[in-house]
Amino acid sequence: MSQKKQVPVSDTAELIANFPEKYSGRGRLLVGLFLTRELEELGVTMDEKRAVHRAISSLVSPDAPNYLSDDGVREFNKYAHGGFDVLMDWFDDRPRTIDHFVRAYKRHVDTKLRSLV
């Protein structure tokens, strides 16, 4: 599930020029996942070649270190904001340590998995 949160343009310029070091080798994968979701949200199917090209051209900049155009950065960050909101809904109080986050995240995932069975 992905959630995109509409936020002011001033709040969507947070993606740095490159993906954080830990994810730099996965930049293309992240952009590919983003494009897949964005095309789905736009209602564009892969057999609509012109629409696919138009959408991707507005979101991607092959020369950018993060592969995204300014519009792409704004849209990408809307998913980051939305995902953050989803995670915050899972917690009674904001996690203060990574240990607290991981334990609470695991509890939430376990609960969700049990409800599927």
Disulfide bonds with the S-S distance in Angstrom:
none
